[in-house]
Amino acid sequence: MSFTDRFNQLAVILSHELGVQIKDIALNTRLREDLKIDGDDVDVLFCKIAEQFGVDWQGFAFYCYFYEEPHLFSLLFESYYRKRYGALKTITISHLLSVIECGVWFEPSQSGIYI
């Protein structure tokens, strides 16, 4: 599958799951910051990506990148997670495409350059 095909298929998934327009999705689009995705929506999205592309998410540390769904103890948990994992990291569409190409999750810093 070509890079363009992967990008187009990923854009369709993002559009369908998040309600964003495909024209608003670019390689430098950030999931949490630009598309406003967090909590359970991340799980649903990553399951769709796994189904479509066969990506293995083992080793993905959710709390390094996203906030959890708000609930009674959210603030307490958030304080713990920030102390344990530090500031939230960013995932871009470009990095997701690299993960899709590899078929397995890897940290953006493990790609050799920041994506």
N, C-alpha and C positions, 0 to 999 in steps of 0.2 A: 504494500500500500504506500502511495506517495505521501510526502509531507503535506501537500495541499489537501489530499483526501482525508488524512488524519485531522488536520485543522478544521475542515468543513464538518466532519462528523462530530468532533468535539464541540464546535460552535452550535450545532443543532441540539446536542444534549444540553448544553448550558442554556440555550434559548428556551427549550421546552421545560427544563426543571426550574429555572430561575426567573423566567418571564422577561429576559433581556432580549433586545433586538440583536440579531446576528451582526449587523453593521457596527454595533458598539463593542464587539469583541475583537481585540487585537493581540499580538504576541506579548505586548507589555502590560496587558490588562491583569490586574491583581485580583485574586479571588475575594479575599476578605475586604480589602480596602475599596476596590472599585465596584465589585459585584455584590457587596454587602452580604456575603454568605458566612454563616456561623452555625454552630449547634447541629441539630438533627439534619439540616439541609446539606451539610457536608457529607454526612453518612450516606444519604440518599444519592447525592451526586457521585461520590466515589464508588458506590455499588453499581451505578449505571455505567461508569467508565470501566469497571472491572468486567461487567457483562459484555460490553461492546468490544473492548480491546484486549481482554484477558490479563489485565494488570493485577499483580500481586502486591497488596498494600501492607504486607507484613513488615514491621519495623517503623511504620508511620506513626509518629508521636503527635496525636491530635492537638494536645494542649501546647505544643510549641508554635502552632500556627493559628488556632482558632479559639474563640470563647465557646463555652458550653451553653446549652439552652438555659435561659433564666429560670431560677426556682428559689425556694426559700433560703437555701444555703449558698447561692451563687457567689456572693461577695467573699464569704469565707474560703470557698474552694479556689476562687480566682486569686486570692492573696497567696494561698499555698502554691498554686501552679506557677505564678510569676516568680516566687522565691526559688522554686525548684528548676524551672525551665528558662527563666529570664524573660526578656521582652519578646513579644510575639514576632515570629519570622514571617516572611512574605512568600507566597507561591504565585507565580505568574502562569499565564497560558503557555508561554514558551517552555517553562519547566515541565508543566503537565504533558506537553507534547513529547518532551525528551523522556519522561517516565513511560509514556505510552509506547514509544519506540523501543525502549529497553525491556518493557514488560514487567518491571519491578520498581517499587518506590526506592528512591535514593534522595538524600538531602541535597538541596541546591548547591551547597558548598562542595559536595563530592563530584560535581560535574566538571570541575576544573576551572569554571568561571561562574560568576554570579549570574543566574538567569532570572 
